[in-house]
């Protein structure tokens, strides 16, 4: 009985530590590939395209939308 509990506890700890290292590896790969820095400019480009298409929308609305699309806040 105690061996089963120790085994399950060890298995749980190993699984948790593996998930943490996997998450860190994914973060490292994203930063090395430069995908995060490229993705920062995409919301600005999209908003600029919509500004051209919907030129009757007030600038105050676009400013509010730009503030909401900051990646740090997501």
Backbone as JSON, one array per atom type, in Angstrom:
{
  "sequence": "XXXXXXXXXXXXXXXXXXXXXXXXXXXXXXXXXXXXXXXXXXXXXXXXXXXXXXXXXXXXXXXXXXXXXXXXXX",
  "N": [[0.82, -1.19, 0.0], [1.85, 1.32, 0.88], [3.98, 1.46, -0.85], [2.67, 1.76, -3.27], [1.53, 4.29, -2.95], [3.82, 5.88, -2.7], [4.93, 5.41, -5.2], [2.94, 6.51, -6.9], [3.05, 9.18, -6.06], [5.69, 9.85, -6.8], [5.48, 9.5, -9.56], [3.6, 11.48, -10.16], [5.09, 13.79, -9.45], [7.19, 13.62, -11.3], [5.79, 13.87, -13.72], [4.78, 16.47, -13.46], [7.16, 17.96, -13.34], [8.2, 17.38, -15.87], [6.3, 18.59, -17.52], [6.77, 21.25, -16.9], [9.4, 21.64, -17.87], [8.97, 21.17, -20.56], [7.27, 23.27, -21.22], [9.02, 25.42, -20.82], [10.89, 24.88, -22.81], [9.35, 25.28, -25.08], [8.84, 28.02, -24.86], [11.46, 28.94, -25.2], [12.02, 28.12, -27.84], [10.16, 29.64, -29.26], [11.12, 32.21, -28.73], [13.66, 32.07, -29.9], [13.07, 31.66, -32.58], [12.0, 34.04, -33.32], [9.36, 34.62, -33.62], [7.72, 35.89, -31.79], [8.53, 38.59, -31.76], [7.91, 39.33, -34.35], [5.17, 39.02, -34.34], [4.33, 41.16, -32.82], [4.0, 43.39, -34.44], [1.83, 42.87, -36.05], [-0.9, 43.44, -35.08], [-0.91, 46.27, -35.3], [-0.62, 46.66, -38.04], [-2.97, 45.48, -38.99], [-4.92, 47.12, -37.83], [-4.25, 49.51, -39.11], [-4.95, 48.87, -41.75], [-7.71, 48.57, -41.45], [-8.35, 51.17, -40.71], [-7.96, 52.5, -43.1], [-9.95, 51.33, -44.63], [-12.32, 51.82, -43.21], [-12.78, 54.77, -42.94], [-14.5, 56.59, -41.78], [-14.71, 56.2, -39.09], [-14.12, 57.53, -35.87], [-10.95, 58.82, -34.69], [-10.45, 58.46, -31.99], [-11.66, 56.07, -31.33], [-10.04, 54.23, -32.65], [-7.66, 54.56, -31.27], [-8.34, 53.59, -28.76], [-8.76, 50.93, -29.42], [-6.21, 50.17, -30.25], [-4.85, 50.29, -27.83], [-6.03, 48.19, -26.49], [-5.1, 46.03, -27.91], [-2.5, 45.46, -27.21], [0.2, 43.27, -26.78], [1.27, 42.58, -24.29], [-0.82, 42.81, -22.58], [-2.51, 40.77, -23.25]],
  "CA": [[0.0, 0.0, 0.0], [2.72, 2.48, 0.97], [4.77, 1.48, -2.08], [1.8, 2.31, -4.31], [1.4, 5.73, -2.71], [5.11, 6.48, -3.05], [5.05, 5.32, -6.66], [2.05, 7.5, -7.49], [3.59, 10.51, -5.75], [6.86, 10.03, -7.66], [4.98, 9.64, -10.92], [3.0, 12.81, -10.23], [6.17, 14.79, -9.44], [7.89, 13.53, -12.58], [4.91, 14.42, -14.74], [4.74, 17.91, -13.26], [8.45, 18.55, -13.73], [8.31, 17.24, -17.31], [5.45, 19.61, -18.12], [7.45, 22.54, -16.73], [10.53, 21.74, -18.79], [8.42, 21.24, -21.9], [6.78, 24.64, -21.37], [10.19, 26.28, -20.95], [11.47, 24.63, -24.13], [8.48, 25.93, -26.07], [9.13, 29.45, -24.76], [12.77, 29.18, -25.78], [11.92, 27.98, -29.29], [9.44, 30.81, -29.78], [12.0, 33.38, -28.68], [14.75, 31.89, -30.86], [12.56, 31.77, -33.95], [11.64, 35.43, -33.58], [7.93, 34.71, -33.89], [7.09, 36.84, -30.87], [8.82, 39.96, -32.2], [7.16, 39.55, -35.59], [3.74, 39.1, -34.03], [4.01, 42.45, -32.2], [3.62, 44.37, -35.45], [0.63, 42.47, -36.79], [-2.11, 44.22, -34.74], [-0.81, 47.63, -35.83], [-0.88, 46.59, -39.48], [-4.39, 45.18, -39.18], [-5.67, 48.34, -37.51], [-3.99, 50.48, -40.18], [-5.77, 48.48, -42.9], [-9.11, 48.89, -41.15], [-8.47, 52.63, -40.74], [-8.11, 52.89, -44.51], [-11.23, 50.84, -45.14], [-13.41, 52.49, -42.48], [-12.25, 56.09, -42.63], [-15.49, 57.4, -41.08], [-14.64, 55.91, -37.66], [-13.29, 58.54, -35.21], [-9.6, 58.41, -34.27], [-10.47, 58.05, -30.58], [-12.01, 54.64, -31.29], [-8.87, 53.46, -33.08], [-6.68, 54.64, -30.18], [-8.8, 52.64, -27.74], [-8.55, 49.59, -29.94], [-4.76, 49.91, -30.23], [-4.46, 50.02, -26.45], [-6.54, 46.87, -26.12], [-4.42, 44.98, -28.66], [-1.1, 45.34, -26.8], [0.44, 41.87, -26.47], [1.54, 42.4, -22.87], [-2.09, 42.72, -21.87], [-3.26, 39.57, -23.65]],
  "C": [[0.87, 1.26, 0.0], [3.57, 2.59, -0.3], [3.96, 2.08, -3.22], [1.67, 3.83, -4.16], [2.69, 6.45, -3.09], [5.3, 6.48, -4.56], [4.18, 6.38, -7.34], [2.54, 8.93, -7.25], [4.8, 10.81, -6.64], [6.44, 10.24, -9.11], [4.36, 11.02, -11.12], [4.07, 13.9, -10.29], [6.93, 14.79, -10.75], [7.07, 14.15, -13.7], [4.87, 15.95, -14.65], [6.04, 18.57, -13.7], [8.66, 18.45, -15.23], [7.48, 18.31, -18.02], [6.11, 20.98, -18.01], [8.6, 22.68, -17.71], [10.04, 21.84, -20.23], [7.93, 22.67, -22.19], [7.95, 25.61, -21.56], [10.86, 26.09, -22.31], [10.65, 25.3, -25.22], [8.73, 27.43, -26.06], [10.46, 29.78, -25.43], [12.73, 29.1, -27.3], [11.2, 29.17, -29.92], [10.35, 32.03, -29.79], [13.14, 33.26, -29.68], [14.29, 32.06, -32.3], [12.18, 33.19, -34.32], [10.16, 35.62, -33.86], [7.25, 35.75, -33.0], [7.32, 38.27, -31.32], [8.07, 40.29, -33.48], [5.69, 39.77, -35.28], [3.36, 40.42, -33.35], [3.52, 43.46, -33.22], [2.32, 44.06, -36.16], [-0.61, 43.26, -36.38], [-2.08, 45.64, -35.3], [-1.11, 47.66, -37.33], [-2.36, 46.34, -39.77], [-5.23, 46.42, -38.92], [-5.47, 49.39, -38.58], [-4.82, 50.16, -41.43], [-7.24, 48.81, -42.66], [-9.35, 50.39, -41.14], [-8.68, 53.12, -42.17], [-9.5, 52.51, -45.03], [-12.41, 51.58, -44.51], [-12.93, 53.86, -42.02], [-13.25, 57.0, -41.91], [-15.51, 57.15, -39.57], [-13.71, 56.93, -37.0], [-11.95, 57.97, -34.72], [-9.56, 57.93, -32.82], [-10.82, 56.56, -30.44], [-10.81, 53.78, -31.67], [-7.82, 53.44, -31.97], [-7.05, 53.66, -29.06], [-8.56, 51.2, -28.16], [-7.07, 49.22, -29.92], [-4.29, 49.61, -28.81], [-4.9, 48.63, -26.0], [-5.76, 45.73, -26.79], [-2.94, 44.86, -28.33], [-0.88, 43.91, -26.32], [0.73, 41.61, -24.99], [0.27, 42.21, -22.07], [-2.86, 41.45, -22.19], [-2.93, 38.38, -22.82]]
}
